Amino acid sequence: MNFFDKLLMAIEQQNSLLYVALEPDPDSHIFDNGNCGGIEGDRHDIIEQWQEWLQFVIRETAALVCAYKLSLGFYLGLGIPGLKLLEKTLKLIPDHIPIILDAKHSDFNSSTVFARFIFKDLQVDACTLTPYAGLDQVAPFLVYPDKAVFILCATANPSASIIQEYPQFDKPLYLELVNASQTWGTHEQLGLEVGMVPDMLAKIRQAAPERLILLQGDVAEENDLTDIEDLTSILSAGLSLNGEGLLLPIPPKLLEQENLKKGVKQLRDQINEERYRVIQGNPTCDLWLPDVCFLRHQPHRDLILQLYDIGCITFGDHVQASGEIFPYYIDLRRIISTPQIFHQIVGAYGEILETLTFDRIAGIPYGSLPTATGLSLRLQRPMIFPRKEVKTYGAGRLIEGHFQPGETIVVVDDILITGNSVMKGAEKLKSAGLKVYDIVVLIDHERGVKERLKENDYNAHAVLKLSEIAETLYESNRITEKQFNLF
């Protein structure tokens, strides 16, 4: 999985734009115990104490952040013990959360070997670069397609303005750098590192509307993310049109609190609240946002409401493929035109597929082919599909794509009503010598279809149940009691 997809999944799972900078402050009171406080104490004791603190921070924040950032210069400053501490810290971070190495690498001659070291040996997901040597310096990092770089284009350090805003305020050097760097790599591989200055951040966002921005911790401490006004200014300036594209640092003072988890959760929730408020005030934004409050947790609540709001669920008599007439219709083909929802749906499928054992993914034509393609890209697993009808010309293949007899295939479909179409597709695959044990769908109609599939030696898995959809729509006042009773 590449850095960008890994980050998006972490943002969705944690519902957070926050990252943690794992950089112990030697002058912090939490390390001042009289024995090894500050950098003057015994180095072994200091590093041991820092390691305990880093373990604590990771443990307390792992469910609340979307990334971790480690400053290479800090660990290098501790010598060989510092590099060992870096390696130990990297191993403590959960695999599903991306790691950004804040290296600020700027040497052209060592770019190739350094890129190999951090991406192959340290296995970090992204790094920061100082790009004044140009594309030639950045290119060695971009040859790793599943990794990413953040170009340092502007900082909040006051004295940096002499250089950053040269030659004139309305055409500063940092914007020229932003414009140039956008031709170096895709938005999935190349982001921007920016200081916490709202005016500067707004100009960069306008110049690079699709780029991911890594917001630095505020050097001047003039902006405080725990302050509502400062937070609103930063979000208004830096968020992309879809309400994302911005990684926010947890303030260092918050990391020193005794109840760290509680403080980070409050900040995360405050950011989300202000984030939604900022987006709702933007008339050009197509981001879907929930407008109801539920008293009980429903893991796919927002997804269900989105499906309804974009017209995937409608009422009126509709003839199904089986010939049966339903008083409602579920049309999932609309999701491919709404990237935000499609991305969530692929992610929900992916959570199920990651628990299964298989060699290839097969989509059932035609409705589930986009989903199967998205899953193939996300999980980096090959895809095939059985044709709905065999061509009478060309190769006349029954199954499209490369495969080997004896391989295990997981079948992906959109909705289970009778199970006929998905079983036909599975039988075509089996006729070619493939094994099919699992079938994964978005919606299960709950009419005994899972049991029927089980009788035919298939295990059915569904993201959503029809009853779950009906209950959520009714509780949110999207449908009436009469409509609820139609399901």
N, C-alpha and C positions, 0 to 999 in steps of 0.2 A: 504494500500500500504506500502511495506517495505521501509526502509531507502534507500537502494541501488537503487531501481526503482524510488523512489521519486527524488533522486539526479540526476539520468540519465535524467529524464524528465526535470528537472530544467536546467541542462547543455544544453540540446537540445533547449529548449524554449528560454533561455537567450543567447545561443551561448557563454557561458562563463565558465571558470574554476575558477573564482574569488570568494572569500568569504570575508565577512566583520567581523572583530572582534569588537563587540559592547562593547568597554571598554574605557570610557572617561578617558583622561589623566589629572589629577588634576593640573599638571604644564603647561598644554597647554595654549597658549596665548588666545585661543578662550573662556576660562573661566575666564580670568583675567580682571574683570571689576571694580576692586577696592572695590567692595562690598562683593563678595563671591568668589574671586579668590583663588585657591588652597584649600588645605584641612583644612586650619585654619579658613575659613569663617564660617558663620552660616550654620549648616548642612542641615537644611530644605531648605534654599535658594539654596545651592549647588546642592542638589538632584533634586530640581525643575528645575534648569538650565540644569542639565545633562539630565533629562527626555526630555526636549525640544530639546536638541541636538541629542539624540538618535532617536527621532521621525523624525527629519530632515534627519539624515543619512539613516534611513530605507526608507523614502519616496524618496530620491534622488537615491538610489541604487537598489531598489526592482526589476527593469526591467533589471539589468545589472549583477547580481551576481547569483550564484547557491546555496549559503548557507550562514547562519549567525552563528557566533561563539560567545558565551558569557563565560567569565572567571568567574567561580563561586567564586573563592577566592576574586576577586575584590568586588563583591556585598556583600559577607559575611563580608568583612572588614568594611562595612558601618553599620553593625548591622541590627536590625529589619527594619529600613527604606530602607536599601540596598536590603533586600529580597523582600520587596514590590515593589521596583524599578525593580527588576528582573522579577517579575510576570507581571508587567505592560508592560515591554519591550517585553516579550515573546508574549503577546497578540497583539502587534503592527506588528509582522512579518506575512506576507501573508501566508496562509495555504499551498500553493503549494511549498514553499521554505523550505528545511530541516533546522533544528536547531541543532547545535552541542554545548553541554555544556562542556566547557573546565574545567573539575573538577580535573584532575590528581589524582583521588581517589586511595588510596593505602592501606587502612585498611581492612584486611581480615575479622575481626569480624563484621564490619558494612556493608559489601558489599551487603548482601541481602536486608536489609532495605533501604540502600541508592539507590540501583537499583530501588526498588519499588517507592521511592520518586521521582526520576527524570523522570522515564519512565511513571509512572501512574499518579502522582500528577502534575508534571510540564509539562508532555507530550512532552518532547524534543525527538528528533529522534535519537541522538547518543551522546556519551560522551567519554572523554579521560580518560585513566587509567594509573597509574604507576604500572607495572606488576611484581615487584620483589618478591611478595608473591606467584607467580606462577599461574597455571590454577585454583587452588581452589579459588583464589580471583576473577578471571575473570569470572568463570562459572556462578555466580548468575546474571550477566548482559546478558549472552548469552541465558538465558531461555526465553527471550522476542524476538520471531522470527522476528518481524517487526522492531526491533531496531538494532543499531550497536555500536561497540566500536572501539576506536583508541588507540593502545598500544604505549605509549611513549617509543621509542627505542633509540633515539639519539637526542641531542640538540646542538645548535650552540654556547652555552656558552663556552668560551675558557677553563675555569678551569675544565669543565666536561670531557675533554679529558683524564685526569689522570685515571678516572674510565671507561669511555666508551671504550677506546682503550687498556684496560688491558686484557690479560697479554702481548700481543704483537701486533704491528701495523697491521700485515698481518692476524691476527686471533683475531679481537677485540671482546669484550664482547657484543657490540651492535648487531653484526651479529649473535652471538649465540642466542641472544634474538629473533631476527627476525626469525631465523630458527625454534626455539622452538614454537613460537607463531602461526606459520602457521598450526600446528596440533591442535590448540585449537578451531578454528572456520572457517567457509567458508569465501571466499573472499567477499561475500556480507554482512557478519556480523562482520568481523574483519579487520580493516585497521591499518595503521602505522602512527604515528606522528613523524615527522623528522624535524630537524633544517635545516636552509638554508645554507648548505655547499655542494657545487657541488660534490666533491670527495666522501664524505660520502654518499650523496644521490644516486650517481651512483652505489656504492657497494650494497646499500640496494635494489635498483631497480633490479639489477642483481640477487640478492638472492631471491627476491619476485616479479617476473615479473607480476603477476596478482593482486597484492594487491593495494588497494586504499591508497594513501599517502596524509596525511594532512600536508602541509608544514607550519612550524611555522613562525611567524614574526621574522625577523632577530634580535636576541638579540644584536649581536655585530655590526649591521648595516654595515657590510662589503659588503653585497650584496644588490643591489638596483634593484627591478623589473622594475623601470622606466628607467634603463640604459640598452641599447640594448645588450651589451656584457654580462652583468650579467644575463639578462633574458634568453639569448640564452644558457648560461652555465647551468642554472637551468632546463630549458626545456629539453635540451639534456640529462641531467643526470636523470631526474625524470619521464618523460613521459613513459607510457607503449607503447607497439608496436602498439596499435590502436590509439595512439595519445591522450589518456585520462589518467585516473588513478592518476591525480595530482590536488590537490586543493591549489590554490595560494592566499596568503593574500593581501588585498589592503594595501599598505604602509600607516602607520599612518600619514605621512606628507601630503598624498593626501587627507585624510579626513579633514584636516584643511583648504583646499582650499575653496575659496569663491564660485567658480563654481564647486561644487563637482561632479555633474552628468556628466559634460563635461570631467572632468579629468578622472573619472572612465571609461567612454566610450572609451576614447583614449587609456587607458591602456588595456582594454579588447580587442580592435581591434588590438593593437600592439602585444599582447600575441597570438592572433589567427594567425596573419601574421607570426610571428616567429615560432609558433607551426607548421604550415603547412610547413614552410621552413625546419625545423628540420626533420619532418617526411619524406619529399620528399628526404632528403639525406640519409634515412635509407632503404637500398635495401631489408630488410626482412619484411618491413611493408606492410600489405595488405589493409591499410586504403584507401578508395576512397576519392579523393579530387577534387573539381571543378577546371576546367582549363579555364574558360571563365568568362567574366565580363558582367553583364547585367545592363542596364540603368534604368530599372524599377523593383520594388520589386515583386517577385513571391514566395509565401510562400512555395511551394513544388518544386521549381526549381531543387535543388540538388537531390531530390528523383527521379524526372523524368530522369535526366541525368544518375543517377546510374542504374535505370532500363534498360536504353538503353545500358549502358556500360557493363553490365553483361550478355547481350544477351536476355533480356526478350522481346525485340521488334525487330523483323526481317522482311525482305521483301521477296516477292515471293508468288505465289498463294497457299492458304491454305483453305481446306474445313472445315467449322465450324460445330458444332454439329447440327445446323439447316439445314445443306446441302448447305448453301450459301457459295460462294467462295469469300474470301477477298484477296487483293493483299499484305497483311501484316499479321503478326501473333503476338499475345501477349501471352507469356507463363510465367505466374506468379509463376509456381512451382519452378523456380530457386531461388527465394528469400530465401527459407528456408536454403540454403547452404551458405548464406552470412549474418552472424549474425548482422553486422552493419546496413545493409539495412532492414532486417527483423524487427529489433528493432524499426527503424524509422517508418516503415509501421504500426506496432502494435500501436505505439504512435499516428499516424495520425488517425487511426480508433478510438482509445480511446477518442480522443478529441471530436469526434462526439457522441459516445456512452454516454459520461458523460452528454450530454445535453438531453438524452432521459430517459423515465421511463420504466423500465422493471424488471422482476424477474430473468430471466435466458438468457444466450446467446446460440444461436443455429447456428452451422456451417453447410453449405451445402456440402455433400461429393462430391468429395474428396479434391478438390483444396483448399477450405477455412478452412478445419479442423485445420491445424497448426495455422492459424491466430486466429481462434476462441479459440483455446487452449491458445495462448499467451495473448489474451484479458481477458480470464477467470483468468489467473494468475495475470495479471497486475491490473485489476479492482477488483479482489477478488470476482467475481460473478460466480455462478455455471453455468456449460455448459451441453448441451445435443445436440444430432444431430439426424435428421431423416435418416434412412437407405436408401441407394439408391435402394437396393433390399431387400425384406424380406427373412430371412433365412428359409429354409424348415426343419431345424434341430434346436436343442437347444430350447431356449425360444421363438424363432420366433418373436422377438420384431420388431415393426415398428419404434420405437424411442428408442435410447440408452441413458441411464442416468436417474437419479431420477428427478421426477417432480410431481406437483400436478395439477389436472384439474382446470382451471380457472386462472392459472398464465399467466402473460404477457411475451412474448418471443420476443427478438430482433434477427432478422435473419442476419447473416453475410455471404456474398458471395464475390467472387473475382472480377467478371466483369459482367456488364449488356450488353448483346447483343440483345437478344429477350425478356428476362425476364421469359422464359418458365421454366427453371430449378429451379430458385429461388421460383417461384410461386408454382410449384409442391411440393417443400420442405415445403413451408409455409402451403399448404393445408394438408399435412400429419400431421403437428403439430396441426392444427386446428381440424382435425378429432379426435384427442386424447383429445379434450376439452380445448386446449390451445388458448390463444389470441395472434394474431400477427398483429401489426400495422406498425412497422418500419422495413425496410430492408436497410442494410448498405453495400456498396461495395467499392472496391478500385477505379475502373474505370467505368465510364458511357460512353457508345458509342454515346449517344446523338441522338438516332434515334427514339425519341418519346417513349422510353421504360418507362421513369419515368411517363409520362402521362398515359401510358397503365396500369402501376401498380396502379396509382391513381384511375383509373376507377374501379379497383378491390379492392379498399379500403386499399391500402398499400402506406405508405409514403416512398419514396426512397431517400437515402442520399449517396453521393459519395465523396470520397477524391479527385479524379481527374476526369477531363473531357477529352475526346479524343482530342478535339480541343486545350485544354491547353497543352496536351502532344505534339501535332504536332507543335504548335507555339514555344514551348520551344526548341524542338530538331532542328527546322529550324534556330532559332535565334542563337543557339550555334554552327551552322555548323555541327551538327551531321548527318543531312540528307540534300539531295538536294531539289531543288524546285520541281522537278518531283516527288520525294518521298513524299514531303509535300502535293502535290495535290492528292495523293492516299488516304489520310485519309478522 
